[in-house]
Each structure stands twice: as structure tokens, then as C-alpha cells.
């Protein structure tokens, strides 16, 4: 009895990667059945070279962003119906020779495998490591997995994950959204150590602007998916500020016998605002839970 062949598809988002795309496609083809390149509006020969190297090329007429390219990869995966989907960067940051390592957990029952760059921390610039820590910590608020590296683009997905994940982000925050959505859908997630190579032209994005943009989107996701935590924490901070202002008012009164109208108003304002924030968090949490339960019942 012959063993069933495992069909593996690799997807790469690419934007002006003519320098690396050919070798990335050729190296990746050694480990997968098909390579799909999403050319996100490149103005160079990325599409032409990828096609000559043997990849299927889908071209966005204009640059839509990393997230939009990832969404196109998932859409194509649903059409091609692979058993395993691999996603890696087209700029040579990731090593295709590590594909067997990253698909192994999928073969053992996991749904989502995320590469982690922790073992190569010494090769990653400090500002990148710091940004990764802040973003990963924020993403872990949305997820129960407590991952050490949520931004690595080298990933693998099972057939179940391909069908289940409902992603919407068009920008770089899709990496964080993927982790949060996989956790919400109770998919089995694991991290696998991978290597990474940063060349001078490996990214066209300003790392500070990129990090702040991703963090902003994650904060928005937290407010939407964890309203009790987000607004509750904000409410507690505001109320503590109000109590501190009230204590300062009383201290001034005990020392001078004069009530500070300004500090009294600040204290009252912060306490009221904090109470409203906490109440809104509780209300939104209840509404989110009811809606989520209703959607789950409809799916079943």
C-alpha cells in the first residue's frame, strides 16, 4: 500500500525582488510541489524572473501591502488545495533549506507553525529585537500561546488552518492577526527555530515607522477583541490618577486650608472618565461574547 503524497505549496509575497526571486524560487522548488509568487505591484522584473524560474505568478496591478499579498496567497491556497502551505519572504531573509523543519510539526498534527528568531538574537540589530519584544508582548494579549516571536514571516499552515483562518489586515499587522485568529479558532500553534539573514536591501520599510504602524494596529485589535482588558485597564489607570489628584488636593487643604478648585476638578474628571471607560469595557465585552457565540452556533 503506497503512502499518500503530501502536497505542499509555497507562497511568497514579493515587491521589487528581482535580485533574489530567481534563486529563492529555484531553492524552494526542491522542497515543495509548487511555488506561487504574489507580485505586489513591482516595477522591476520580479514577475518575469519568477516565471522563468518555474513559479506561478499572480500580479497585483499596484502595490497593496504585505497583508494584501498574504491574503492573496491564502486565496490561491484555497483554490489549489494543498495539504500544507508554506509562506516565506522573497528577499532571501529565510532559508528554503529549513522548509523540512518547519513542516514537520504540521505532519505531527499542528495547524500553524511560526518561525522564531530567538536563537539568532545576536545577529539581529538591537532596535529590531526591541521592536519584536514589544510587538510580541502586545500580540500575546490577544493570544493564549505566549509566543516569543510573532512577527517572523516564515510560517507553515495545515489544510485546516487554510480553511479556518479569516484574515482581513492589508498591512504588516497581518502577522499579528494570524496569531490572534489562530488562537481564537483553537488551532494548534507551535514555534520552530529558524535562521534569518538581513541584507542592506532586505527591507524597504523604515523599521521605526513599520513597528509603530504594526503596534497601532495591534492596539486597535486589542480594543476590538479584548475590550474588557483594554478599556478596563485604561479605566483603572484613569481612576488611580483621579485618586492621586484627590489625595494631592486634600494634602494642599491640610497644609494651607485652601481647596484647589483645579485639582479637585481634575480628580473628579479622571475618576468619572475612568469609571465610564471600565463600564464601556464591560458592556463591549458582553456584546462581543454574545456576537461570537452566535457566530459559532451558525457555523455549527
PEFEN-V963678 format. One record per pair of residues at least 4 apart in sequence whose ideal C-beta (glycine too) atoms are under 7 Angstrom apart, sorted by the first residue. I is the first residue (numbers start at 0). GAP is how many residues later the second one is. D is the distance in Angstrom with one decimal. If there is no record, write none. Layout:
I/GAP/D ; I/GAP/D
This chain:
5/77/4.8 ; 5/78/6.5 ; 6/26/5.3 ; 6/75/4.6 ; 6/76/4.9 ; 7/24/4.3 ; 7/25/5.4 ; 7/74/5.9 ; 7/75/6.8 ; 7/76/4.7 ; 7/78/6.5 ; 7/95/6.6 ; 8/23/6.3 ; 8/24/6.6 ; 8/25/5.3 ; 8/27/6.4 ; 8/68/5.9 ; 8/71/5.7 ; 8/73/3.8 ; 8/76/5.4 ; 9/18/5.0 ; 9/22/4.4 ; 9/25/4.8 ; 9/76/4.3 ; 9/78/6.7 ; 10/25/4.9 ; 10/27/6.8 ; 10/62/3.5 ; 10/65/6.9 ; 10/66/6.8 ; 10/74/6.4 ; 10/76/5.1 ; 11/12/6.6 ; 11/25/5.3 ; 11/76/6.0 ; 11/77/6.8 ; 11/78/4.2 ; 12/25/5.1 ; 12/27/6.0 ; 12/53/5.8 ; 12/56/3.3 ; 12/57/6.1 ; 12/60/6.9 ; 12/77/6.7 ; 13/7/5.8 ; 13/23/5.4 ; 13/24/6.6 ; 13/25/5.5 ; 13/26/6.6 ; 13/28/6.6 ; 13/32/5.2 ; 13/76/3.9 ; 14/25/4.6 ; 14/26/6.8 ; 14/27/5.6 ; 14/48/6.2 ; 15/26/4.8 ; 15/27/6.3 ; 15/28/5.0 ; 15/30/6.2 ; 16/4/4.6 ; 16/29/5.2 ; 16/73/4.4 ; 16/74/5.5 ; 17/26/4.3 ; 17/27/4.5 ; 17/28/5.0 ; 17/31/5.5 ; 19/4/5.5 ; 19/70/6.3 ; 19/71/5.4 ; 19/72/4.4 ; 20/4/6.2 ; 20/16/6.9 ; 20/25/5.4 ; 20/28/5.3 ; 20/29/4.9 ; 20/69/5.4 ; 21/4/6.4 ; 21/27/4.7 ; 21/31/4.7 ; 22/4/6.0 ; 23/4/6.0 ; 23/66/5.5 ; 23/68/6.2 ; 23/72/6.8 ; 24/4/6.2 ; 24/10/5.3 ; 24/25/5.6 ; 24/28/3.8 ; 24/29/6.2 ; 24/30/4.6 ; 25/27/5.3 ; 26/69/4.1 ; 27/4/6.0 ; 27/7/5.3 ; 27/68/4.3 ; 28/6/5.7 ; 28/25/5.9 ; 30/65/6.2 ; 30/68/4.1 ; 30/69/6.3 ; 31/54/6.3 ; 31/67/6.8 ; 33/22/6.4 ; 33/46/6.9 ; 34/19/7.0 ; 34/20/4.2 ; 35/19/6.6 ; 35/20/4.9 ; 35/22/6.7 ; 35/37/6.5 ; 35/40/5.3 ; 36/13/4.3 ; 36/18/4.7 ; 36/20/4.9 ; 36/53/6.9 ; 37/20/5.4 ; 37/22/6.9 ; 37/31/4.3 ; 37/34/4.7 ; 37/35/5.7 ; 38/7/5.2 ; 38/8/4.5 ; 38/18/5.8 ; 38/20/4.4 ; 38/21/6.6 ; 39/20/4.9 ; 39/23/5.4 ; 39/24/5.9 ; 39/28/6.8 ; 39/29/4.6 ; 40/19/4.9 ; 40/20/6.6 ; 40/21/4.4 ; 40/22/3.6 ; 40/23/6.8 ; 41/4/4.0 ; 41/5/6.5 ; 44/4/5.3 ; 45/4/6.1 ; 46/4/6.2 ; 46/10/4.9 ; 46/12/5.5 ; 47/4/6.4 ; 48/4/6.3 ; 49/5/4.4 ; 49/7/5.2 ; 50/4/6.4 ; 50/6/5.1 ; 57/14/6.1 ; 57/18/6.4 ; 59/4/5.3 ; 59/8/6.9 ; 63/4/3.5 ; 63/106/6.2 ; 64/105/4.8 ; 64/106/5.0 ; 65/4/6.5 ; 65/105/6.5 ; 65/106/5.1 ; 65/108/6.7 ; 66/4/6.4 ; 66/102/4.3 ; 66/103/4.2 ; 66/104/4.8 ; 66/105/6.7 ; 66/106/6.8 ; 66/107/3.6 ; 67/4/6.6 ; 67/102/4.5 ; 68/4/6.6 ; 69/4/6.6 ; 69/17/6.8 ; 69/104/5.1 ; 70/4/6.3 ; 70/96/6.1 ; 71/4/6.3 ; 72/4/6.3 ; 72/14/6.2 ; 73/4/6.6 ; 73/88/6.5 ; 73/91/6.9 ; 73/93/6.6 ; 74/4/7.0 ; 75/4/6.1 ; 76/5/6.0 ; 76/8/4.7 ; 76/85/5.0 ; 77/84/6.3 ; 82/76/5.5 ; 83/19/5.4 ; 83/22/5.1 ; 83/72/6.0 ; 83/74/6.5 ; 84/71/6.9 ; 84/72/4.4 ; 84/77/5.6 ; 85/13/5.9 ; 85/16/6.8 ; 85/17/6.7 ; 85/70/5.3 ; 86/66/6.5 ; 86/68/4.9 ; 87/6/4.2 ; 87/8/7.0 ; 87/65/6.7 ; 87/66/4.9 ; 88/4/4.6 ; 88/5/5.3 ; 88/64/5.0 ; 90/111/4.8 ; 91/105/6.2 ; 91/107/6.8 ; 92/103/5.5 ; 92/104/5.7 ; 92/105/6.7 ; 92/109/5.5 ; 93/60/4.4 ; 93/100/6.7 ; 93/102/6.9 ; 94/100/5.4 ; 97/4/6.0 ; 97/96/5.4 ; 97/97/6.7 ; 98/4/6.2 ; 99/4/6.5 ; 100/91/5.8 ; 101/11/5.3 ; 101/13/6.3 ; 101/52/6.4 ; 101/54/4.8 ; 101/90/5.3 ; 101/92/6.8 ; 102/4/6.4 ; 102/53/5.2 ; 103/4/6.5 ; 104/5/4.0 ; 104/8/4.9 ; 104/85/4.9 ; 104/87/6.5 ; 105/4/5.7 ; 105/7/6.1 ; 105/50/5.3 ; 105/52/5.1 ; 108/79/6.6 ; 109/78/4.6 ; 109/80/4.9 ; 110/46/6.9 ; 110/47/4.4 ; 110/49/5.4 ; 110/50/4.3 ; 110/71/7.0 ; 110/76/3.9 ; 110/77/4.8 ; 111/45/5.8 ; 111/49/5.3 ; 111/70/4.7 ; 111/75/5.4 ; 111/77/4.6 ; 112/42/6.3 ; 112/43/4.1 ; 112/77/5.7 ; 112/79/5.5 ; 113/33/6.5 ; 113/38/6.1 ; 113/41/5.3 ; 113/75/6.8 ; 113/77/5.3 ; 114/37/4.2 ; 114/39/3.6 ; 114/40/6.6 ; 114/77/6.0 ; 114/79/3.6 ; 115/32/5.6 ; 115/33/4.1 ; 115/36/6.2 ; 115/75/4.3 ; 115/76/6.9 ; 115/77/5.7 ; 115/78/6.8 ; 116/7/6.2 ; 116/32/5.5 ; 116/35/5.7 ; 116/77/6.6 ; 116/79/5.0 ; 117/30/5.2 ; 117/31/6.1 ; 117/75/6.8 ; 118/74/4.9 ; 119/4/6.3 ; 119/75/5.9 ; 119/76/5.7 ; 120/8/5.9 ; 123/4/5.0 ; 123/5/5.2 ; 123/72/7.0 ; 125/4/6.2 ; 126/4/6.4 ; 126/80/6.2 ; 127/4/6.2 ; 127/79/6.3 ; 128/4/6.4 ; 129/4/6.6 ; 130/4/6.1 ; 130/76/6.7 ; 130/80/4.1 ; 131/4/5.9 ; 131/17/6.1 ; 131/19/5.7 ; 132/4/6.2 ; 133/4/6.5 ; 133/81/6.6 ; 134/4/6.2 ; 134/15/6.4 ; 134/16/5.7 ; 134/41/6.8 ; 134/76/6.8 ; 134/79/5.8 ; 134/80/6.0 ; 134/83/6.7 ; 135/4/6.3 ; 135/11/6.2 ; 135/12/6.3 ; 135/13/6.0 ; 135/14/4.6 ; 137/77/6.3 ; 137/80/4.6 ; 138/4/6.1 ; 138/11/4.2 ; 138/37/4.5 ; 138/40/5.4 ; 138/41/6.6 ; 138/79/6.2 ; 139/6/5.2 ; 139/7/6.5 ; 140/81/5.6 ; 140/85/6.3 ; 140/88/6.7 ; 141/38/3.8 ; 141/79/6.1 ; 141/80/6.1 ; 141/83/5.9 ; 141/84/6.5 ; 142/4/7.0 ; 142/36/5.2 ; 142/37/5.5 ; 142/40/3.9 ; 143/39/5.5 ; 144/34/6.9 ; 144/38/5.7 ; 144/44/5.1 ; 146/32/6.5 ; 146/44/5.9 ; 147/43/6.7 ; 148/42/6.9 ; 149/25/6.4 ; 149/26/5.8 ; 149/29/5.0 ; 150/24/5.1 ; 151/42/6.7 ; 152/22/6.6 ; 153/40/5.1 ; 156/4/4.0 ; 156/5/5.4 ; 158/4/6.5 ; 159/4/5.8 ; 160/4/5.6 ; 160/21/6.7 ; 160/26/5.5 ; 163/21/5.1 ; 163/23/6.5 ; 164/13/6.7 ; 164/16/5.4 ; 164/17/6.5 ; 164/20/6.9 ; 165/15/6.3 ; 166/7/6.0 ; 166/10/5.7 ; 166/11/6.3 ; 166/14/6.2 ; 168/4/4.8 ; 168/5/4.0 ; 168/8/4.6 ; 168/48/6.8 ; 170/42/6.6 ; 170/46/6.6 ; 171/38/6.1 ; 171/41/6.6 ; 171/42/5.1 ; 172/4/5.9 ; 172/41/5.0 ; 172/44/3.5 ; 172/45/6.2 ; 173/4/6.2 ; 175/4/6.3 ; 175/38/6.6 ; 175/42/5.1 ; 176/4/5.8 ; 176/44/6.7 ; 177/4/6.1 ; 178/4/6.4 ; 179/4/6.3 ; 179/41/6.3 ; 179/45/6.8 ; 180/4/6.2 ; 181/5/4.3 ; 181/7/5.5 ; 182/6/6.8 ; 197/4/5.2 ; 204/4/6.8 ; 204/5/4.4 ; 205/4/6.2 ; 206/4/6.1 ; 207/4/6.3 ; 208/4/6.1 ; 209/4/6.4 ; 210/4/6.1 ; 211/4/6.2 ; 212/4/6.7 ; 213/4/6.3 ; 214/4/6.4 ; 215/4/6.7 ; 216/4/6.4 ; 217/4/6.4 ; 218/4/6.6 ; 219/4/6.4 ; 220/4/5.8 ; 221/4/5.0 ; 221/7/6.9 ; 221/8/5.1 ; 222/4/6.2 ; 222/7/4.5 ; 225/4/5.7 ; 226/4/5.5 ; 226/54/5.1 ; 226/57/3.6 ; 226/58/5.0 ; 226/61/6.2 ; 227/4/5.0 ; 227/53/4.7 ; 227/54/6.2 ; 227/57/3.7 ; 228/4/6.0 ; 229/4/6.5 ; 229/51/6.6 ; 230/4/6.0 ; 230/46/4.8 ; 230/47/6.5 ; 230/49/5.2 ; 230/50/2.9 ; 230/53/6.8 ; 231/4/6.5 ; 231/46/5.3 ; 231/49/4.3 ; 232/4/6.4 ; 233/4/6.3 ; 233/43/4.9 ; 234/4/6.1 ; 234/39/4.4 ; 234/40/6.7 ; 234/42/3.7 ; 234/43/3.2 ; 234/46/6.5 ; 235/4/6.3 ; 235/38/6.8 ; 235/42/7.0 ; 236/4/6.5 ; 237/4/6.4 ; 237/32/5.1 ; 237/35/5.1 ; 237/36/3.2 ; 237/39/6.1 ; 238/4/6.4 ; 238/31/6.9 ; 238/32/5.5 ; 238/35/3.5 ; 238/36/6.7 ; 239/4/6.3 ; 240/4/6.4 ; 240/29/4.7 ; 241/4/6.3 ; 241/25/5.0 ; 241/28/3.2 ; 241/29/3.5 ; 241/32/6.1 ; 242/4/6.3 ; 243/4/6.5 ; 244/4/6.4 ; 244/18/5.5 ; 244/21/4.7 ; 244/22/3.8 ; 244/25/6.2 ; 245/4/6.5 ; 245/21/3.9 ; 246/4/6.3 ; 247/4/6.5 ; 247/15/5.7 ; 248/4/6.4 ; 248/10/6.9 ; 248/11/5.4 ; 248/14/4.4 ; 248/15/5.2 ; 248/18/5.9 ; 249/4/6.3 ; 250/4/6.4 ; 251/4/5.9 ; 251/6/6.9 ; 251/8/5.2 ; 251/11/6.9 ; 252/4/6.6 ; 252/5/6.7 ; 252/6/5.4 ; 258/5/6.3 ; 259/4/6.1 ; 260/4/6.2 ; 261/4/6.4 ; 262/4/6.3 ; 263/4/6.4 ; 264/4/6.0 ; 265/4/6.2 ; 266/4/6.4 ; 267/4/6.2 ; 268/4/6.1 ; 269/4/6.0 ; 270/4/6.3 ; 271/4/6.4 ; 272/4/6.3 ; 273/4/6.4 ; 274/4/6.2 ; 275/4/6.2 ; 276/4/6.4 ; 277/4/6.6 ; 278/4/6.4 ; 279/4/6.1 ; 280/4/6.1 ; 281/4/6.6 ; 282/4/6.5 ; 283/4/6.0 ; 284/4/6.4 ; 285/4/6.5 ; 286/4/6.3 ; 287/4/6.0 ; 288/4/6.3 ; 289/4/6.4 ; 290/4/6.4 ; 291/4/6.4 ; 292/4/6.5 ; 293/4/6.6 ; 294/4/6.5 ; 295/4/6.6
